Structure formats: C-alpha cells, structure tokens
Amino acid sequence: MKKIFAGIILLLLVSTIAWSKPPVKIAQLKCDYLTNPLTIDNPHPALNWQMMSADIGKSQKAYRVIVASSLSLLAQNNGDYWDSGVVHSTNSTQIIYRGKPLGSKTKVYWKVMIWDENNQPSAWSQPASWATGLLKPTDWTAKWIGAFKDLYPDSAITYPSPFFRKEFTATKKIKQATVYISGLGFYELYLNGQKIGDQVLAPAVTNYDQRTLKKLLYPYDDQSTQRVLYNTFDVTNNISQSNNAIGILLGNGWYNQRDRTVEGHMWYDLPKLIFQLEITYTDGTTKVIASDNSWKTITGSLLKDGIFTGENYDARLSLGEWNKINYDDAKWQTAIFVKPPTGALHPQAAPFDKVTRVLKPVLTSTENAVYHYQLDETVAGWASITVKGKAGDKIKIRYISEEGEDYGQVDTYTLKGDGTETWEPRFTWHAFRRIEVTSPGVQLDGERIWVKEVHTDVIPNGSFECSNPFLNKIYTAYLKTQKANLHGSLSSDCPHRERLGYTGDGQVGMESALLSFNMPQFYSKWINDIDDARNKKTGFVTHTAPFAGGGGGPAWGSAYVIMPWLYFTYYGDTTLLKHHYAGMKQWVEYLQTRTDKNGLISHEEPNGWCLGDWCTPDNIQIPEPLVNTAYFYHVADLMAKIAGILGKNEDQTKFAILAGQIQVNFNKAYFNASTNTYWQGRQGSDVFALAFGLVPKEKYRFVFNALLDHLNKINYHFDTGILGTPLLLKVLSQNGRDDIAYKIMDQKDSPGFGYLLDSKNSTLWEEWKGGGSHSHPMFGSVITWFYSAIGGIRPDPANTGWKHFTIEPKPVADLTYCKSSYNSLFGKIRSEWKKDDKGGLDVLVEVPANSSATFTLPGEYKSAKGVDGKNILVKKLNGEYVVEFKSGVYQFRVR
C-alpha cells in the first residue's frame, strides 16, 4: 500500500513538474518579413515565425499552417485558402505559401502551431494577416494627374508645389476603406484635414521613368527598366458617412530633382499623382474614388522645394482649410491628365522614412538677429519653428555640417502674421549639427525651435558594448552616420552633398548594417534598384542605384553579386539569388569583356571611371587593375557557389573554371615570389589576394607573414581605402591575429578613428585625414569585426540564415568585457564575456529556440564549468576546443 501511495505521489509530482514547465509559444509571425502587411504583390510569400521558450534545448520537429479568408474560419481551423497539414520539418523561416491563388485585393488570415522535439504540440499562435494589392494594371481605374505642363523642360527652373483636392460622399455604413496612392516625387495625403500615415518623403525613390539625360559627368547608356512604388493605407476610420474631402500636396523629390546638376541633368518630369480609394459598404456594395480630371488643383504657399537646397514657404499665401469639406475652391483649376511614368506600379514593402526623434538644440549665441544653435551630434532631418511676428517677416534657417559646410541647405519661412505660427519643411531633408537662423523681425530663443531627426525607419537589430570607450565611440558614430544616410530605403554616401546610393559603398557596409538593423525589405528594394538601373543589353551595373550619376568601377558593380549573397547568408533566403541570377551572371560575363591581353580588368565603360580602391590615407597608388581583377575573381567564385545552391551545375563548373583562370592571371601579374607580396605589399594589395582566396595554398602563410611585416612597418595603422579596410580586419581575424586587428582599430592618431575622441566629431569621415564629408558610412564596415571578433557572433557558412551559428569571442589585449547581441530570424542571439581576476572568462551565451550554436573557447582556454560548478563537455575539433549548445541561456566559466 505504501508503495502504491508513494507511486501516486511521484506521479502527481511528475505531473506538477510537467505542467509547471514554461509553455512553448509561437510569436513574431511575418509574411515576407512584414507584420500584417496591407499590400504585397508576391503570389507565393514567405512565412516566418519564432518559437519562444525559456526552456533548454527546444526545437521544432513539425508545423502546421492554416490560411483562411476570415477570422471565423481560421478559428474553426478551416483553411479555405491553405492548410499545410502536419509538415515534418525543423524550418520556421521561408515557409512558402502553397495555397489557393491570391487575386488582387485579397486579405487572408493565418496562424501556425508546431510540435517540439518531444512531439508535444504547441497552442495555436495568435492570428496574423496579409493582403494583396492591385496586382494587375487593369485594377487601376485611377489616372495619373498633374497641375500644369512643363514650359521649360530643359531648365533647372522648378514651380511652386501643387495642391489637389476632391470631395465625395459616402452614403452608407462603411465596412472597409483602402487607399492606394503614389505621388511623384513626394506627397502628403489628407482625409478630412487629417494627415494619413506617419511617413515622410514617400514613396521611396526608384528608377521611376524614362527620361532625357543631358550633360552627364559620367557616361551612361540608359538601358534601364523602371518601377514606381505606391503606398496603401487602411482609412476605414478616417471617412465619414456623409461628405468627405481628399487633399494631396506634391513635392519634387527625386522625380523632379533640379537643385544639383553637377552629375548631369537627370530629372524626369513635373510632380504627378495617382490615387484610388476603394470603399466596401456593409451591404456588400462598393464605391471607388479615383484621380481624374474632376479633381481641382492650385499652387499656394510652398513656393519652392528641393532635396538639396531646402524649402521656401510663404505663409501669406496659405490656402486655409484646403483639405476639408465645404472649402471654396472656385478659383482652383481643373487637374490635367498627364503622361504616366513608364515604371510599373508596385506596392512599397520597404520601410518608410519617418521622424524618429525630436531633439532640442542649444542656443549658443545671438548677434544682429542671427541665432546659432548646436546639437550634440550630426543628424539628418529638419528644424521645426514656432514663432510670432508681422506679416512678411522672414526667417532663414541655414543647416551647417560638422565640417563647417552648409552645402546649400537653407529653408526660408515668411510669416503670415496672425498669431502663433508653427512650421517645418515637408519635402526635403538636411544633414547638420549646427543651425544658423537669421530672423530680423522675429525674436527667437531656445524654446522656439526643435529638430526632427528623419531617416528610413529601420528597426535596431543588434547591440555592442565593450570595456574600451574608444571602440564604443566608433560603434555609436557608425550608428549615427548610417541612420543619417538611410533615405528612401537606400544607403547614401553622404546625407548632404551627394546623397547617392553608391553600390560600392553599399556592398562594403552591408554586413555592418545587417548586424545593426533589421534590413530584409530594405535590401530587397535596393537590390531591385540596382537591377532596374543596370544595362540589360551589356550587363553593366551602374555605380549608383537608383541611377543618379557617380563614378566607381568593378567593385561597385560587383555589389550586384555580393549583396544578394550576403542577404542569403543572413536570411537563408534564396529568393533574391533566384530572381537576380540572370542579371548577376550577365555582370560576370560583362567583366569578361573588360579585360586586357593579360586577363586583367583594365577598363569599364568607355570614358568612364575604373577605380581600384578609394580613399586610402595617402594618394591611391595600388594599381586599379589589381583591385578590379580581385573583385572579378571574387564574383566569379561567388557565382560558382550560387549556381551550386540553385542546382545550375553547368554554370557552377563554368564559373569555377573562370575563377581558376582569373587566379592564374592575377598571380602572374602581381605576385612577387622574392618578397611573397602582391605588387608592393602596400595599400591592401596583399589583403585583397588573401581575403578573396587568390593566394596559392602553399604560399598563403608566406603572404600573410609579409602582410604582418608591412603592418609592423607602418606601426599598425590603416593604409587601406573603403574596399580594403574591412578585408584587412577579416584576414587578420581568420588567421587568429585579432590582437593586431585590435591594435589597428585602437590607434588614436591618423590614419584611424582617433578623430572621434574630439567632441567636435560625432560621425564617420569620408577620408582618413578629414577631407570631404564628415558623415560617410563606408568605413563603418569595421563594425562587422566588432560583432564577429570581439563579440564572436558569426553566421555558419554551412547553415545560412542562423539556423546554426558560431560564437567565438576574442578577448584580446586590455579588453575586460564585451556585451553583444543580434536578433536573427529565430530570435535573440547573445554573446557576453567578462575577464575574471584569475585569468578566466565568465561567459553568457543565448541561443534562440529552434537553433543551435558552436561556442569556440578563445585563446588557450580548454575547459568550461557551469555556474553550478559542473564541467561542461568540451571537445577538440580541428585543433580548437568547442562546446555545442542547443537553445537556451547558458552561463559558464572558461579556463
């Protein structure tokens, strides 16, 4: 009897323990990386979710996805669009929708459940949704409209911004109302006086339209394709069951950019818009209000707007409540039909630009009606003012960068003179740290001006901190610089002078951006821009995308192969590789036509630039063909890998043979057997060969040692430009010399990042010695080394997408601790370590559910103990001591 009783108690105890275990939850449901997107145009979107559990070693063994046309059907587990059934798979990312075909304007709801490693089912996730947009051109009943014809199409003259309005009546109770809109270059949309959405500078910039290109600084045979992005808004709660008013204001944006013409005359046309409001009433009937020639238009108070030069606003010309009902628009003109852009309309999945912070500048001095304000850091955005004065009083706001230049960035506001007036620009942005306000008639103080920071609203996705304040300054400066350069879902070279999406800068900085921000839709859009801008006949890839001029070389065009590869590495997503494969292949084929008799890349487009590296500390001396040919090899080698992944075996062989021949040509031209260096061993010449795998295996150690000798001779400073700098750190780290990489990064004198120790400088410079812009993100490429070496967080090349990853921290030199994290598609990865006073390391590792990690013990450490004092299994693998971790949070000590 006692045995039976004890058995019952034990059973109850086990049951209690089982019931007390934290439940597995399914969260972060995403469709094409978006949360409940209002509009996608992908007929087979990818579904992702995260398995959430505080328990150790949790993984997914199977899943079931249900997609239904309504929440009620979903609740009944009735997947009238798709029921995947139980799928035995550990995959929780890139689950491709295989259900019923999705027509235009279709909204579906979905949920997922999973089975864990013990075959225990989870509860169903909370429901999520996605909707398709206007998938066919015939879905658009709206027409492109404008305000006037361009009387001076070849002149840099621009016109005041056009206002548009339309009133309509909603006669019945509304079930759903959706707006589809594109305004080129930028727009603001109002319904009944209320601004719709919190986005600014929308839609995102693309290669919109065919155009006449004149006075180009760089040659460009325009064989591009075009696309225009539209935005979608649920406005069900913005419409009254009575009279309603639509108001739209247009700005020039990039579509009519005539401010800066040094690169050439590249504007498209005057501002124009397309608008479609679709209303579904509760009785099932519908109504469409579309842009046509029944709309009214006029110009008003926004006299001038330009991306580079700013805005001129005269409040005396204010149109009053122009975007509300019962407004007298008798003096307004009839809108005209205009030529549609040649670009096909696509929904914008890329993130919007938004106001991300509001900052208070400090008033530092006042003299003769000139007020000087200062910020603690450089930002991109604009000033917002609240003032009182007489009609006609003018306020001029000049935006000044850290290098002391305004780059023509000026806003002007003329007061209306009827009480308190608040104003800020709409269709421009500036990059600045100081503001100079000239205000002869209006007295200002520290409370009348605010600064709004504006950039593409990408979500922070990683973190880094270590015991060296200098490295933390570099990291912080990178984040500030990168955000200031994110506009229109591309990364510009600088946020004031040029603002161009340079592909070379983009590819060297991409990995740092991927680690620091959530970027899947951002890069998907930008890589589409590169594809659109390239020459479809020859395969040439432009140096900026969307194309807006700019010089470069093969390292710039090679972004079209490198960036999709990095995208695949970080997201495990082959979509871009498949979609762009033909174009990527054509780029390598194009490079084959750019070689000299020795097989080296000696030229690119006729009369165009063919740079090697860029922005070395001293004059560029490394031969351009060396750098160009190294990238030729690199992209041929990558294409062999990509072809293999996509099952294109014939291409894989072809690219591998090509890469082998390039390697032979490269070594024949540049390898010096007597010195074991390439060229002169300076300015990254050895680094390119080592990083890309061009060095013969038997010579590798000799070349690497020659690199170390060179670094010693230059006292461990950078002598590389934007391309060689991240590769130098990569090569040193791959060869176990993070101590030298750290020494280079920690240099306080030039060339290096020591300028950040001066409070005058908050962002990264274009040039090591301070020339050019002081807000260029390209040297932010070094941040990858912070994550991958000091933090040790690295993707596993054999398991792309972070299903399995490596943590191998490098506690070098005087560093005493590091805290780093990265949010993968599976969840948060953490790597933290701290040196103890006995020569050991206290380590914290977090592995998200449904993933695993290999922790490599740093340096000479060979053993590990948990906080409970128990030994952790350490095994020797390829000469290193490693610990294999399933999901969970682990704290332990290594010795």
NUTI-148028 format. One record per residue (C-alpha): x negated, y negated, z negated. Coordinates in steps of 0.5 Angstrom, whole numbers, plus 500, padded with zeros to 3 digits. Last residue first. Example, Ala and Ser with C-alpha at 12.3 -4.5 7.8 and 13.67 -1.06 7.14 Angstrom:
2
473502486 475509484 
This chain:
895
421443536 428442539 433440534 441441535 447438536 452441541 459438544 463443548 463447555 458452556 450451555 444455557 438453554 431452557 424453556 420452563 415456567 420458572 425460566 423462559 429463555 431459549 437462544 439457539 436459532 440458526 439452522 446450521 445443525 443448531 435450532 431450538 424452540 419451546 417444546 411442550 414437554 422437554 426443553 431444559 438444558 442448563 449446564 456448564 463446567 470448566 471443559 466438559 458439557 456434551 449435549 446432542 439432541 435431535 427431537 421434533 415431532 416431524 418424523 424425528 425423535 432422538 436424543 443423547 445427553 453426554 457429560 464426560 469430564 470435570 470429575 464427572 463421567 456420566 453419559 446416556 443415549 436415548 431415542 424414540 421411546 413410545 411414551 415419554 422422551 423425558 430428558 432435562 440436562 442440568 448441572 454446573 460444576 457437577 460436584 454440587 452447585 445448588 443441588 444441580 446434578 442430573 442428566 435427563 437421559 430418560 429422567 436422571 439417567 434412567 431414574 437412577 437405574 431404579 435403585 437397582 431394586 437393592 442389587 440382589 442376585 436372584 435370592 429369596 422368592 421371585 415374586 418381586 423379591 430379592 431378584 435382579 440378574 440375568 434370569 433364565 432368558 425370560 424377559 428379565 422376569 418382567 421387572 415388576 410385580 408381576 407382569 411385563 410393566 415397562 417400569 410402571 408405565 415409565 413412571 407414569 409418563 415421567 409425570 412431571 411432578 419431580 419425575 413422579 416423586 423420584 419414581 416413587 422414591 426409588 421404590 419406597 425403600 426397597 419395597 413398594 406396590 409397584 405396578 400402574 394398574 393397581 387402581 391407577 397407581 392409587 389415583 396417582 397417589 391421591 393426586 400427589 396428596 391433593 397437590 401437596 396439601 397447601 405445602 404441608 406434606 413431609 417433604 421427603 419424597 411426598 411423605 415417603 410416597 404417600 405411604 408407598 405401599 398404599 395410601 391408607 395411612 397418609 392420603 388426602 382422603 378426608 384429611 387423613 395424614 398419619 399420626 398428626 402428619 408425622 407429629 407435625 413433621 417431626 416438630 419441623 425436623 427438630 426445629 431445622 435440626 436445632 437451627 442448623 446446629 446453632 449455625 454450624 457453618 459446614 454447609 449450614 450443618 449439612 443442610 440442617 443434617 439433611 432435614 434431621 435425616 429426612 425427618 427420622 426417615 419419615 419416622 421409620 417409614 410411618 413407625 413400620 406401618 405399611 402392611 408388608 405382605 405382598 410385593 413389598 420386600 422391606 419398608 419399615 423394620 425395627 428389628 432388635 429386642 432392645 435396639 430401635 423401636 416405634 420412631 414416632 414422637 406421639 409418646 413413643 420415639 427411640 431417644 430422638 433417634 439417638 440424637 439423629 445418630 449422634 449428629 451423624 457421628 459428630 459430622 463424620 469427618 466434616 461431612 466426609 471431607 465436604 467434597 462436591 463429588 456427586 452431592 458430597 457423596 450423596 450427603 455422605 450416604 444419607 447421613 450414615 445410611 440413616 442406620 438402615 432406614 432406622 431399622 433392619 436386621 443382620 449381623 456381621 458388622 463391617 458394616 451391616 444394619 448397625 448405627 446407634 449413637 449411644 456411646 460410640 456404637 456404630 461399627 467403625 463409623 459404618 466401616 468408614 462409610 465403606 472406605 469413603 464409598 469405595 474411594 469415591 466410586 467410579 461406576 454407573 452414576 455413583 452405583 445408581 445413587 448408592 442403591 437406596 443407601 447400600 440396601 439400608 446399610 447392609 454390607 453382608 454377603 449372606 447366601 452367595 453374593 447377595 445384599 453386599 456392596 462394600 469395597 472388599 467385594 461388590 455384589 457380583 458387580 451390582 447384579 451384572 450392572 443391574 441386569 444390564 440396566 433392566 435389559 436396556 429397559 426391556 429393549 426400549 429404544 434407549 441405552 445408558 452408560 456411566 463411569 465403569 471403573 471399580 475393580 471389586 469383584 471376580 469373574 473367572 470361569 474356565 474349565 478343561 476345554 468343554 470336556 472332562 474325564 478324570 476318575 469319577 469327576 463330579 462337576 456341576 456349575 451353572 450361573 453362580 456366585 462363589 468366591 473364596 480365598 484363592 481357588 483354581 488349579 491347573 495340573 497336566 501330568 504327575 497325578 497330584 490330583 485332589 481338588 474340591 470346591 463347593 458353594 453350600 448355598 448352591 440353590 437353583 434360583 439362577 445360582 449353582 456352584 458345585 465343583 468336586 474333582 477327586 482322583 488321589 494321584 491319577 489324572 490330567 486336568 486344567 480347571 479354573 472355576 470361581 468368581 461372582 457372575 450370573 449370566 449366559 454360563 452353563 456347565 453340567 458334568 457328572 461322571 455318570 452323565 454329562 450334559 450342556 458343557 458351555 462355560 467360557 468366561 475370563 473377565 475382571 479377576 480382581 478385588 482391590 479398590 479403596 485406598 488401603 493403607 491404614 493399620 490401627 485395629 486392635 489386632 496384634 496378638 501373635 508372635 510365632 513362626 518357626 516350624 518347617 521341616 528344614 525348609 529346603 528351598 534354596 530361594 523360591 516361595 516353597 517351589 513344591 510344597 504340594 500335599 498331593 495337590 489336595 485342595 478343599 476350598 469354598 463353603 461361604 468364604 471358607 478355605 480348607 486344607 490348602 495342600 500344606 501347612 508350615 511356617 518359617 520366619 525368624 520369629 518376626 516379619 520384617 526385612 529392612 535395609 537402607 543405605 543411600 549409595 543407590 540402595 534403599 530397600 524397605 520390605 515390611 510384612 505383618 500377617 496372621 490368620 486365626 482369630 476374630 470370628 463372629 459366632 452368630 447370624 446363622 454361623 456361616 462357615 466360621 469366617 476367621 477374619 472374614 477370609 481365613 486364608 494366608 500364603 506368603 513367600 519371600 525369597 531372594 539371594 543376591 542383587 535380585 528383587 522383583 524390579 524394585 517391588 513397588 507394592 503397598 497394601 495394609 488395611 486394619 482398623 477397629 472401633 466399635 462399642 459392641 452392644 449388638 442384639 440380633 441372632 448373635 449366639 456369641 461375639 468375642 472379638 476386638 479387631 479388624 472391622 474391615 474387609 479389603 486386603 486382599 481377596 485377589 489383586 494382580 500384584 506380587 506373585 512371582 516365586 522369588 517374591 510372592 504374596 497372597 493373603 486374605 483374613 488377615 494378611 497385611 503388607 507394606 513392601 517397597 524397594 527402590 534404587 537397589 544395587 548392593 548386597 540384597 540377601 534374605 530368605 523368609 517363607 510362610 504358608 499356613 492354610 489348613 485349620 478351621 473348626 467352628 469351635 469357640 477358639 478350639 486350640 487356636 495357637 499356631 503359624 502366625 506373626 504380627 511384628 515388623 518394625 512399623 514406623 513406630 505406629 506412625 504414618 507408614 505410607 505417604 507417596 503420590 506423584 504425577 507430572 505431565 501438565 504444564 502448558 496452558 496459560 491464556 487469561 481469556 477464560 483459561 489460565 491453568 498449569 499443574 504438576 506434582 511429584 512427591 514421595 515421602 514414606 512417612 512425613 509430609 508437612 510442607 505445602 497446603 495440598 487441598 484443591 478438591 477439584 479444578 476450581 475456577 479460581 485465581 490462584 497463581 502460586 501454590 508452590 509447595 514442597 520445594 516447588 522448583 519449577 525446574 522440571 519439578 526439581 528434576 522430577 524430585 521432592 517437588 509439588 507445584 500447582 498454579 491455576 486461575 480462570 479455567 473454562 472453555 466455552 467451545 473448543 475441543 479442550 481438556 481441563 481435568 485435574 484434582 488434588 485433595 490430600 492434606 496429610 492424608 495417609 496415602 500410599 503409592 497412589 499416582 492416580 487416585 481420587 485423593 490425588 488425581 491428575 487426569 490431564 491438563 490440555 488446552 490447545 486446539 486452535 490452529 495457532 489462533 487461526 494462523 495468527 488471524 490469517 497472518 494479521 489479515 495478510 498484513 492488513 491487506 498489505 498495509 491497505 494495498 500500500 
